[in-house]
Amino acid sequence: EFAAAVLSHRKGVAFHIQPSTGTLKAFQQLIIEITAYNNMWGEYRDDLVCKVGDLQPKLIPMQMTVKGCPIFLQMTGPQTEQPIISSHLYLQFLSPRPFTWTGRNAAPRFGTHVSGGCPVFRRVQLNNPTPFDIRLDWEIYNQEQDDKKLVDLLMFFGDPFPPKDMDENETASIGSTSESEIVLKTRACTFSEEFRSNSDSKEKEIITQEPTMQKIVSVLIRPHEGVPADNPYSITPRQIVVPGGGSISVCISFTPRVLPEAVPEVQCEGFVLGFMNLDDKLAKTVPNKVRRRHGYEAPPLRIALQAFVGQALLKIDVDHDRGMVFYSMASDLVPDQPLLGVLTDSVMTQSLKLINCTKVPLYFRLLLSTPFSLSSTDPKKRTKTSHSKKEEREQQPQLVLYPQQNMLVKVSFRTTPELLTYQRLPDTQLLPGFQVLQFENGERKLKFNQNLVIEHSNRTAQV
C-alpha cells in the first residue's frame, strides 16, 4: 500500500528519502537511505537536491535503469507479491545499476492430444500493473531439436510494429514500397545499434542523447531461439493493448498435427514473444529525464508453450493369435424338433478386449457388416448416438475409453438361410470377402473374411 501511494503520481519511478531532514552534529556521519520504487521499465535520470542552511544547494545526479517485462499472466495463480522492485540506493550514484523484474510466468501446458484432433484453446489473462497502456505485438516460434542456426538477421523498413485496426490492417504507413525510393532513403538512414557496451559512459550516453532522426531502416542481429511459425500454435488477437492498471485476455490455440504411422508420439515445444510498444509520447520519453525502449529494443514478454501429440491406437486382446475365427454348420439352422421348421438364424459369439494405453481419452466407432455384428458393448462407455441415416458408420454409437480403461466387446457371426444361397452364385457376383471353397468330395464351404474397423474421432482407422 505504501509503494502504491508513493507511485500514485503515475510516472513509473519514485524515490523515498529517509531521513529527509535533520541536524548533522559536529563530526557526525549520517547515512541517508534512498529507496527507489518502480513499476515501469525505463532509463531514469534525476537530481537529488541537498540543502544545508543558506548555502548553495548541492545537486547529486542519480541514474537508474529498470529492465524486464512487468506484464504477468493470470494463469500463474494468485500472486502474493506485485512485480514491483524496491531497491535501496545510497549516495554513491557514480554508476547506474539495473533493476529487473525477476518474477516468472508459468508456461501454458496443453497436455497430450490425439494426432489430427480438434484444436485446443487456452485463455490467458494479461495483467498490467504499470500506469501506461502497453501494446503487445505477438510472434510465435517453434523450437526444433536439430536446429543449428546461431543468430537471426532481421531488417525492417519503418516501424516494425505499426499500430493496426480491428481487421489487422496497418493504420500508419511503415515506409515506401518503391525500390528506388528505398535505395535513396537508405543512404541517409540511421541503423539501430543492438550491441552496446555495458560501460558507464555508454549507459550515460544512452540516457542523455535523444534520437534526432527518424529511423527508416533498422537492422537487428539477435540469438536464434526458434523458427517463426503459425502452427501448431496460434494466438488471437495478434496485436493487443493492455490498459495501464488493468487486464485483458488473449486466446492461445494448439492444433495437433497428423503424425506418420511410424511415429508414436511427438513433443511440440514453442514460445510466444509479446513485444512491448508505447503509443503515448510521454510514456516513451521525457526530455533529460526518462527514456523507455520499446519494440525489439525492450525485453519481450515470453510465454513458453508445450504439448504432446500421440497416435490414436487401442490395444486389442483376443483369445487366439490368429484373431477371431468362427466355425458354423448349416445344420445349426435345424432345430432339435424338425417339425418346427428351419430356424431364422444361428448366432455364435466371441469376445475381445479393447485397452486404452495412451494418455488421452479415445473416442471411436466400431464398424462391422453382415454376417458379422456387434452383439454387446459396455453401455457406460457410450456417448451420444448419431441418428443420421446417410452413412452406416454414422449410425454406429460413439464409444469412449479413458486412459488405462478397457472395454469388453462381443462380436457375433450370424448364420441365416440367406447365406446358404451364396454357394450358388458365380464368383463375379460375390461381394468382397466372400469365397466359395469347393472340395474333391463335392463338399462346399463358404468363407467370410472381414476386418473389424475401429474408426477414431480424428478419422484414422485401426484394423
Wavefront OBJ file of the C-alpha trace (Angstrom):
o trace
v 0.000 0.000 0.000
v 2.858 2.369 0.761
v 4.533 1.594 -2.549
v 1.244 2.190 -4.380
v 0.863 5.516 -2.611
v 4.403 6.570 -3.491
v 3.870 5.647 -7.137
v 0.422 7.253 -7.340
v 1.791 10.120 -9.445
v 1.937 7.611 -12.347
v 5.443 8.326 -13.566
v 6.838 4.818 -13.180
v 9.500 5.625 -10.569
v 9.551 7.376 -7.205
v 12.323 7.946 -4.635
v 11.708 7.944 -0.906
v 14.363 9.604 1.299
v 14.800 8.660 4.946
v 15.519 10.852 6.804
v 14.619 13.720 4.517
v 15.609 16.435 7.028
v 17.539 16.739 10.259
v 20.568 18.158 12.015
v 24.101 16.952 11.417
v 26.126 17.315 14.609
v 29.800 18.130 14.714
v 31.997 15.291 13.414
v 28.888 13.185 12.887
v 28.364 10.839 9.924
v 24.810 10.218 8.838
v 23.650 7.761 6.193
v 20.711 8.886 4.127
v 18.784 5.916 2.780
v 17.062 6.387 -0.568
v 14.529 3.759 -1.625
v 13.626 3.616 -5.300
v 10.143 2.304 -6.076
v 9.231 1.453 -9.648
v 6.550 -0.273 -11.671
v 7.683 0.607 -15.195
v 10.785 -0.159 -17.177
v 12.969 2.634 -18.460
v 16.199 4.594 -18.109
v 15.694 7.290 -15.474
v 17.766 10.316 -14.532
v 17.205 12.961 -11.861
v 18.988 15.120 -9.290
v 18.942 14.776 -5.532
v 18.859 18.306 -4.077
v 20.747 18.646 -0.784
v 20.143 21.914 1.069
v 22.360 22.883 4.026
v 21.323 26.069 5.724
v 21.657 29.072 3.458
v 24.389 27.520 1.343
v 24.027 26.907 -2.354
v 22.015 23.665 -2.912
v 24.123 20.685 -3.867
v 22.852 18.628 -6.812
v 23.686 14.933 -6.662
v 22.967 13.197 -10.015
v 21.047 9.928 -9.871
v 20.596 7.352 -12.606
v 18.632 4.137 -12.562
v 17.746 1.572 -15.196
v 14.732 -0.709 -14.814
v 14.680 -3.678 -17.171
v 12.257 -6.509 -17.791
v 8.626 -7.078 -18.706
v 6.148 -6.036 -15.995
v 3.157 -7.860 -17.500
v 2.289 -11.123 -15.760
v -0.159 -13.913 -16.511
v -3.295 -14.570 -14.508
v -2.964 -18.319 -15.050
v 0.017 -18.386 -12.681
v -2.496 -18.220 -9.832
v -2.975 -15.661 -7.084
v 0.202 -13.691 -6.590
v 1.346 -12.711 -3.135
v 3.743 -10.079 -4.439
v 3.265 -7.496 -7.126
v 6.064 -7.227 -9.719
v 7.476 -4.063 -8.142
v 11.129 -3.813 -7.193
v 12.048 -1.851 -4.080
v 15.748 -1.117 -4.454
v 17.893 0.591 -1.838
v 20.261 3.226 -3.246
v 22.843 5.187 -1.340
v 24.572 8.427 -2.212
v 27.172 6.749 -4.434
v 25.407 7.413 -7.764
v 28.579 7.036 -9.785
v 27.402 4.162 -11.974
v 23.884 3.240 -12.976
v 22.564 -0.018 -11.610
v 19.998 -2.080 -13.499
v 16.893 -3.366 -11.762
v 14.895 -6.188 -13.258
v 11.637 -7.965 -12.584
v 12.507 -11.480 -11.515
v 9.013 -12.991 -11.496
v 8.494 -15.878 -13.930
v 5.283 -16.746 -15.694
v 4.184 -20.375 -15.829
v 4.014 -21.978 -19.264
v 0.556 -22.867 -20.601
v 0.609 -26.645 -20.971
v -1.777 -28.156 -23.489
v -1.248 -31.755 -22.384
v -1.393 -34.777 -24.696
v -3.769 -34.949 -27.650
v -4.650 -37.291 -30.491
v -2.909 -36.914 -33.824
v -5.005 -34.809 -36.191
v -7.532 -33.989 -33.464
v -9.531 -30.849 -32.859
v -7.823 -27.584 -31.813
v -7.378 -26.944 -28.095
v -7.781 -23.459 -26.658
v -6.312 -21.765 -23.596
v -7.441 -18.324 -22.498
v -4.757 -16.302 -20.751
v -5.351 -13.082 -18.858
v -2.616 -10.453 -19.021
v -2.278 -8.010 -16.132
v -0.570 -4.647 -16.486
v 0.474 -3.113 -13.128
v 2.146 -0.111 -14.806
v 0.487 3.309 -15.207
v 0.781 3.261 -19.028
v -1.041 1.412 -21.775
v 1.243 -1.223 -23.289
v 0.678 -2.510 -26.804
v 1.804 -6.098 -27.365
v 2.652 -7.461 -30.813
v 2.842 -11.251 -30.794
v 5.240 -13.522 -32.641
v 5.127 -17.326 -32.403
v 8.156 -19.584 -32.662
v 8.654 -23.357 -32.776
v 11.673 -24.976 -31.178
v 13.290 -27.672 -33.299
v 15.695 -30.230 -31.889
v 18.191 -30.303 -34.771
v 18.220 -26.551 -35.347
v 21.875 -25.494 -35.609
v 21.305 -21.864 -36.504
v 23.012 -19.436 -34.115
v 21.801 -15.924 -34.962
v 18.949 -14.210 -36.799
v 19.490 -11.181 -39.023
v 16.378 -9.012 -39.350
v 15.916 -5.879 -41.464
v 12.935 -3.544 -41.170
v 11.755 -0.594 -43.204
v 9.982 1.895 -40.980
v 8.246 0.813 -37.795
v 8.495 -2.979 -37.339
v 5.358 -2.936 -35.154
v 2.892 -0.404 -36.580
v -0.494 0.008 -34.882
v -3.271 -1.977 -36.558
v -7.025 -1.714 -36.631
v -9.535 -4.450 -35.792
v -9.064 -6.060 -39.235
v -5.285 -6.387 -38.723
v -4.655 -3.586 -41.233
v -1.897 -1.097 -40.542
v -3.205 2.298 -39.515
v 0.034 4.082 -40.445
v 2.409 3.673 -43.347
v 5.654 1.913 -42.474
v 7.628 3.102 -45.486
v 7.623 3.183 -49.238
v 7.401 0.008 -51.276
v 9.184 1.553 -54.236
v 12.662 0.084 -54.623
v 14.148 3.307 -55.989
v 12.804 5.348 -53.086
v 14.081 2.815 -50.567
v 17.595 2.998 -52.032
v 17.620 6.798 -51.844
v 16.416 6.843 -48.264
v 18.819 4.122 -47.180
v 21.811 6.324 -47.978
v 20.806 8.778 -45.266
v 19.229 6.356 -42.818
v 20.197 5.531 -39.260
v 20.836 1.917 -38.338
v 19.831 0.742 -34.882
v 22.805 -0.387 -32.817
v 21.815 -3.531 -30.933
v 25.176 -4.499 -29.451
v 26.195 -1.873 -26.906
v 28.789 -1.923 -24.181
v 27.765 -2.122 -20.547
v 30.226 0.587 -19.560
v 29.077 3.571 -17.539
v 29.900 6.043 -20.291
v 27.773 4.153 -22.809
v 24.855 3.896 -20.390
v 25.023 7.607 -19.652
v 25.143 8.392 -23.357
v 22.050 6.306 -23.977
v 20.087 8.200 -21.370
v 21.134 11.709 -22.297
v 21.006 11.505 -26.063
v 17.667 11.737 -27.791
v 17.093 10.488 -31.337
v 17.443 13.387 -33.743
v 16.397 11.494 -36.843
v 13.621 9.042 -37.597
v 14.864 5.564 -38.429
v 13.966 4.384 -41.903
v 15.914 1.144 -41.979
v 16.674 -0.929 -38.877
v 18.986 -3.922 -38.736
v 18.794 -6.360 -35.843
v 21.075 -9.279 -35.014
v 19.818 -11.476 -32.187
v 20.427 -15.003 -30.864
v 18.446 -17.665 -32.681
v 15.996 -19.462 -30.409
v 13.237 -20.724 -32.664
v 11.653 -20.772 -36.093
v 8.752 -18.360 -36.769
v 5.563 -20.319 -37.434
v 1.782 -20.059 -37.364
v 1.164 -23.707 -36.425
v 0.631 -25.784 -34.396
v 0.300 -22.801 -32.035
v -1.544 -19.583 -32.748
v -2.652 -16.576 -30.735
v -5.511 -14.129 -31.241
v -5.553 -11.208 -31.468
v -2.040 -10.756 -32.841
v -1.939 -7.190 -31.535
v -3.453 -6.151 -28.240
v -3.341 -3.173 -25.894
v -3.161 -3.945 -22.183
v -4.540 -0.899 -20.343
v -2.483 0.620 -17.585
v -3.556 -0.769 -14.240
v -5.931 -3.183 -15.973
v -6.020 -6.537 -17.714
v -7.099 -8.149 -20.963
v -7.319 -11.698 -22.303
v -5.810 -13.458 -25.304
v -6.572 -16.902 -26.701
v -3.766 -19.362 -27.449
v -4.702 -22.410 -29.509
v -2.930 -25.667 -30.302
v -3.849 -27.768 -33.346
v -2.489 -31.347 -33.178
v -0.799 -32.253 -36.437
v -1.138 -35.579 -38.212
v 1.697 -37.937 -37.314
v 3.196 -40.576 -39.609
v 2.215 -44.110 -38.682
v 5.755 -44.959 -37.605
v 5.869 -42.127 -35.046
v 4.025 -42.973 -31.811
v 4.357 -39.594 -30.049
v 5.863 -36.162 -30.666
v 6.565 -33.321 -28.259
v 5.682 -29.857 -29.592
v 7.633 -27.060 -27.937
v 7.346 -23.420 -28.769
v 7.035 -19.980 -27.295
v 5.254 -16.702 -27.857
v 7.014 -13.359 -27.661
v 4.983 -10.244 -26.905
v 6.971 -7.189 -27.978
v 6.060 -4.154 -25.894
v 5.306 -0.842 -27.577
v 4.266 2.518 -26.166
v 1.999 4.691 -28.298
v 1.942 7.599 -25.820
v 4.795 10.056 -26.460
v 5.132 10.946 -22.770
v 5.365 7.272 -21.930
v 8.220 6.825 -24.410
v 10.393 9.712 -23.303
v 10.598 12.741 -21.054
v 13.434 15.025 -22.201
v 16.514 14.768 -19.957
v 14.548 12.603 -17.506
v 13.175 9.355 -18.878
v 13.724 7.180 -21.914
v 11.950 3.884 -22.479
v 12.916 1.431 -25.149
v 10.197 -0.438 -26.996
v 9.739 -2.977 -29.745
v 12.794 -5.125 -30.362
v 14.894 -2.947 -28.035
v 12.883 -3.893 -24.929
v 12.831 -7.390 -23.383
v 9.597 -9.019 -24.616
v 7.013 -10.964 -22.671
v 7.865 -14.636 -23.163
v 5.273 -17.404 -22.815
v 6.570 -20.957 -23.177
v 4.267 -23.500 -24.855
v 4.301 -27.273 -24.558
v 2.099 -30.068 -25.866
v 2.309 -33.710 -26.890
v 0.720 -35.425 -29.892
v 0.191 -39.180 -29.896
v -1.358 -41.754 -32.188
v -4.962 -42.841 -31.637
v -4.311 -46.513 -31.014
v -6.132 -49.127 -28.961
v -4.579 -52.341 -27.757
v -6.628 -55.403 -28.729
v -6.641 -58.664 -26.752
v -8.252 -61.748 -28.316
v -8.297 -65.382 -27.294
v -6.183 -66.564 -30.229
v -3.251 -65.077 -32.101
v -4.959 -65.831 -35.412
v -7.795 -63.468 -34.500
v -11.481 -64.256 -34.225
v -12.420 -67.382 -36.150
v -15.987 -68.719 -36.238
v -16.940 -72.253 -37.364
v -20.608 -72.624 -38.177
v -22.555 -75.516 -39.715
v -25.594 -75.249 -41.948
v -27.163 -77.860 -39.738
v -27.178 -75.323 -36.914
v -30.319 -73.932 -38.537
v -32.117 -77.271 -37.952
v -33.763 -77.320 -34.514
v -33.890 -80.303 -32.214
v -37.511 -80.816 -33.283
v -37.510 -80.701 -37.107
v -41.272 -80.429 -37.254
v -40.978 -76.831 -36.085
v -39.252 -75.837 -39.344
v -35.901 -74.217 -40.075
v -34.561 -71.559 -37.693
v -34.288 -67.989 -38.956
v -30.700 -67.674 -37.727
v -27.965 -69.214 -35.624
v -25.593 -66.957 -33.672
v -22.049 -67.650 -32.490
v -20.330 -65.092 -30.223
v -16.741 -64.398 -29.203
v -15.252 -61.640 -27.074
v -12.318 -59.285 -27.418
v -10.938 -56.645 -25.109
v -10.039 -53.091 -26.104
v -7.495 -51.323 -23.862
v -6.529 -47.645 -23.932
v -2.805 -47.475 -23.125
v -2.459 -43.821 -24.179
v -2.630 -40.685 -22.040
v -5.772 -39.236 -23.622
v -9.425 -40.293 -23.933
v -10.086 -42.047 -27.229
v -13.417 -41.624 -28.993
v -14.178 -44.174 -31.675
v -16.758 -46.262 -33.522
v -16.687 -50.000 -34.246
v -17.667 -50.840 -37.816
v -18.818 -54.301 -38.954
v -21.230 -55.520 -41.596
v -23.274 -58.644 -42.264
v -22.871 -61.525 -41.484
v -20.794 -60.203 -38.567
v -22.236 -57.900 -35.949
v -21.505 -56.346 -32.578
v -23.749 -58.033 -30.098
v -22.660 -56.181 -26.992
v -20.510 -53.323 -25.730
v -20.294 -51.602 -22.393
v -23.232 -49.109 -22.292
v -21.435 -46.960 -19.695
v -18.730 -46.139 -22.228
v -21.113 -44.940 -24.944
v -21.546 -41.329 -25.855
v -24.392 -39.726 -27.759
v -25.527 -41.847 -30.693
v -25.835 -40.249 -34.110
v -29.167 -40.890 -35.827
v -28.052 -39.879 -39.319
v -29.110 -42.391 -41.974
v -26.833 -41.122 -44.732
v -23.973 -43.417 -43.849
v -23.873 -46.621 -41.921
v -20.903 -45.509 -39.871
v -22.790 -42.503 -38.557
v -25.452 -44.864 -37.228
v -22.966 -46.646 -35.000
v -22.789 -45.377 -31.420
v -19.677 -43.467 -30.488
v -17.691 -45.063 -27.700
v -15.079 -43.609 -25.390
v -12.235 -45.183 -23.470
v -10.343 -43.095 -20.943
v -6.650 -43.693 -20.187
v -5.905 -47.102 -18.659
v -9.513 -48.251 -19.114
v -10.646 -51.343 -21.004
v -13.833 -52.476 -22.715
v -15.204 -55.949 -23.449
v -16.711 -56.210 -26.937
v -18.758 -59.212 -28.089
v -18.655 -59.975 -31.794
v -21.187 -62.360 -33.352
v -21.387 -64.342 -36.577
v -24.957 -64.852 -37.735
v -25.809 -67.839 -39.902
v -29.031 -67.466 -41.886
v -30.720 -69.428 -44.729
v -29.904 -66.497 -46.985
v -26.168 -67.107 -46.516
v -26.533 -70.602 -47.969
v -27.635 -69.150 -51.297
v -24.180 -67.581 -51.814
v -22.744 -71.010 -52.744
v -24.722 -70.966 -55.996
v -23.590 -67.500 -57.109
v -20.772 -67.096 -59.655
v -17.512 -65.563 -58.447
v -18.235 -62.330 -60.282
v -21.324 -61.699 -58.148
v -19.764 -62.447 -54.781
v -19.124 -59.486 -52.538
v -15.545 -58.757 -51.372
v -14.562 -61.065 -48.528
v -16.922 -63.876 -49.631
v -15.390 -67.041 -51.029
v -16.789 -70.465 -52.032
v -14.445 -73.372 -51.320
v -15.061 -76.480 -53.484
v -13.577 -79.799 -52.338
v -12.944 -83.012 -54.351
v -15.603 -84.940 -52.495
v -18.219 -82.403 -53.612
v -18.418 -80.633 -50.252
v -18.705 -76.877 -50.307
v -17.777 -74.322 -47.698
v -18.460 -70.609 -47.502
v -15.627 -68.454 -46.190
v -16.284 -64.912 -44.964
v -13.339 -62.606 -44.295
v -13.868 -59.166 -42.782
v -11.965 -56.646 -40.694
v -13.277 -55.060 -37.537
v -12.571 -51.379 -38.173
v -12.005 -49.001 -35.265
v -12.705 -45.538 -36.616
v -11.264 -42.921 -34.285
v -12.580 -39.387 -33.898
v -9.638 -37.996 -35.892
v -10.782 -40.092 -38.909
v -7.907 -42.544 -38.627
v -8.796 -46.209 -38.852
v -7.387 -49.141 -36.910
v -7.999 -52.643 -38.306
l 1 2 3 4 5 6 7 8 9 10 11 12 13 14 15 16 17 18 19 20 21 22 23 24 25 26 27 28 29 30 31 32 33 34 35 36 37 38 39 40 41 42 43 44 45 46 47 48 49 50 51 52 53 54 55 56 57 58 59 60 61 62 63 64 65 66 67 68 69 70 71 72 73 74 75 76 77 78 79 80 81 82 83 84 85 86 87 88 89 90 91 92 93 94 95 96 97 98 99 100 101 102 103 104 105 106 107 108 109 110 111 112 113 114 115 116 117 118 119 120 121 122 123 124 125 126 127 128 129 130 131 132 133 134 135 136 137 138 139 140 141 142 143 144 145 146 147 148 149 150 151 152 153 154 155 156 157 158 159 160 161 162 163 164 165 166 167 168 169 170 171 172 173 174 175 176 177 178 179 180 181 182 183 184 185 186 187 188 189 190 191 192 193 194 195 196 197 198 199 200 201 202 203 204 205 206 207 208 209 210 211 212 213 214 215 216 217 218 219 220 221 222 223 224 225 226 227 228 229 230 231 232 233 234 235 236 237 238 239 240 241 242 243 244 245 246 247 248 249 250 251 252 253 254 255 256 257 258 259 260 261 262 263 264 265 266 267 268 269 270 271 272 273 274 275 276 277 278 279 280 281 282 283 284 285 286 287 288 289 290 291 292 293 294 295 296 297 298 299 300 301 302 303 304 305 306 307 308 309 310 311 312 313 314 315 316 317 318 319 320 321 322 323 324 325 326 327 328 329 330 331 332 333 334 335 336 337 338 339 340 341 342 343 344 345 346 347 348 349 350 351 352 353 354 355 356 357 358 359 360 361 362 363 364 365 366 367 368 369 370 371 372 373 374 375 376 377 378 379 380 381 382 383 384 385 386 387 388 389 390 391 392 393 394 395 396 397 398 399 400 401 402 403 404 405 406 407 408 409 410 411 412 413 414 415 416 417 418 419 420 421 422 423 424 425 426 427 428 429 430 431 432 433 434 435 436 437 438 439 440 441 442 443 444 445 446 447 448 449 450 451 452 453 454 455 456 457 458 459 460 461 462 463
